[in-house]
Amino acid sequence: MKNKTCFGCSGIGAYMPKFLVFSAYAVITVAAFSLSGCIREKTKKIVGFSQTENIGPWRIAETNSIKEEAAKRKKTYDFLMTDAQGQTSKQFADIEDLIARQVDVIL
């Protein structure tokens, strides 16, 4: 079996590194164009407010104050509010969601 060729030494093996580089370039390019459709057009700034819970006079006053300020500025800002209802894991998920929505500020 003298004519048996090694994959890494000749034949298709000689073109494999170039093919892998081209494939990686193609995947990155396609991914970049795909993700560009996910970027929102910013017409207003978006403010996200992640409240840990809405229980007790201080938290209620804080939430009401922020809502009032958001209402005053609704022509300039969109306001998103979450309430984790005392669950730390839910607040983490709420903040991750606000980040995914590409908010400009998180309070």
Backbone torsions as a table, in degrees:
resi	resn	phi	psi	omega
1	MET	NA	55.9	179.4
2	LYS	-68.1	-31.9	-173.3
3	ASN	-82.4	0.9	179.5
4	LYS	-67.6	127.3	-177.7
5	THR	-104.9	149.0	177.7
6	CYS	-83.7	134.9	-178.7
7	PHE	-58.9	-38.8	-176.5
8	GLY	-82.6	-9.8	-172.8
9	CYS	-102.6	-31.2	-175.8
10	SER	-153.3	179.9	178.2
11	GLY	67.3	-133.0	-177.3
12	ILE	-64.8	-26.0	-179.8
13	GLY	-60.6	-30.0	179.4
14	ALA	-68.6	-26.1	-178.2
15	TYR	-98.7	-9.4	-174.9
16	MET	-58.8	-48.9	-179.8
17	PRO	-58.2	-42.4	179.0
18	LYS	-64.9	-39.5	179.1
19	PHE	-64.2	-42.3	179.6
20	LEU	-65.1	-40.9	177.9
21	VAL	-64.0	-44.9	178.8
22	PHE	-63.0	-41.4	179.9
23	SER	-62.9	-43.5	178.6
24	ALA	-62.8	-42.7	178.2
25	TYR	-60.6	-44.0	-179.3
26	ALA	-64.0	-42.5	-179.9
27	VAL	-64.0	-44.4	179.9
28	ILE	-63.2	-42.6	179.4
29	THR	-63.0	-46.1	179.0
30	VAL	-63.0	-42.1	179.3
31	ALA	-62.7	-41.0	-179.9
32	ALA	-63.1	-43.6	178.7
33	PHE	-68.6	-34.4	178.5
34	SER	-66.7	-43.9	-178.3
35	LEU	-71.6	-24.6	-178.7
36	SER	-63.3	-24.6	176.6
37	GLY	-74.1	-16.5	-178.9
38	CYS	-85.2	-15.2	-177.1
39	ILE	-77.4	127.0	-177.5
40	ARG	-79.1	151.4	172.4
41	GLU	-83.4	127.2	-175.9
42	LYS	-90.1	111.6	172.1
43	THR	-104.1	-34.9	176.5
44	LYS	-128.3	154.2	171.1
45	LYS	-73.5	146.5	179.1
46	ILE	-113.8	127.2	178.3
47	VAL	-110.5	126.2	177.0
48	GLY	-108.7	136.7	179.2
49	PHE	-123.5	117.9	179.9
50	SER	-106.7	105.2	180.0
51	GLN	-92.6	134.5	179.7
52	THR	-70.9	-38.6	175.3
53	GLU	-165.6	159.8	-178.2
54	ASN	-117.3	49.3	-178.6
55	ILE	-120.3	139.2	178.4
56	GLY	95.5	150.1	-175.1
57	PRO	-61.2	-37.5	-178.3
58	TRP	-66.9	-46.7	179.9
59	ARG	-64.4	-40.9	178.9
60	ILE	-63.6	-44.3	178.7
61	ALA	-63.4	-40.7	178.6
62	GLU	-61.1	-48.5	-179.4
63	THR	-61.7	-46.0	179.9
64	ASN	-62.7	-40.2	179.1
65	SER	-62.5	-44.5	179.7
66	ILE	-66.6	-40.7	177.6
67	LYS	-62.6	-40.5	178.8
68	GLU	-63.6	-44.4	178.9
69	GLU	-64.9	-38.8	178.3
70	ALA	-64.2	-39.2	179.0
71	ALA	-64.2	-36.7	179.1
72	LYS	-66.3	-27.4	-174.0
73	ARG	-112.3	23.4	-173.6
74	LYS	-66.4	-17.7	176.6
75	LYS	-75.6	-25.3	-177.4
76	THR	-102.8	-31.1	-173.6
77	TYR	-128.1	144.1	166.2
78	ASP	-97.1	144.9	-175.2
79	PHE	-121.8	127.1	176.0
80	LEU	-120.2	130.0	-179.3
81	MET	-124.7	139.3	174.6
82	THR	-124.5	152.9	177.1
83	ASP	-129.6	114.0	-176.6
84	ALA	-79.4	-6.7	177.7
85	GLN	54.4	40.1	176.0
86	GLY	78.7	6.8	-177.9
87	GLN	-105.3	113.8	-178.5
88	THR	-59.4	-42.0	-179.1
89	SER	-63.5	-36.2	177.6
90	LYS	-68.9	-37.1	179.3
91	GLN	-66.5	-39.9	175.0
92	PHE	-58.3	-45.6	179.4
93	ALA	-64.1	-38.8	178.1
94	ASP	-62.6	-41.9	180.0
95	ILE	-68.1	-40.5	176.0
96	GLU	-60.6	-38.6	177.6
97	ASP	-65.1	-41.7	177.9
98	LEU	-63.0	-39.6	176.8
99	ILE	-63.9	-43.3	179.2
100	ALA	-62.8	-30.3	178.3
101	ARG	-79.6	-1.5	177.5
102	GLN	60.9	45.4	176.5
103	VAL	-67.8	155.5	-178.8
104	ASP	-85.2	-32.1	-178.3
105	VAL	-141.0	140.5	173.9
106	ILE	-121.1	124.9	176.7
107	LEU	-107.4	NA	NA
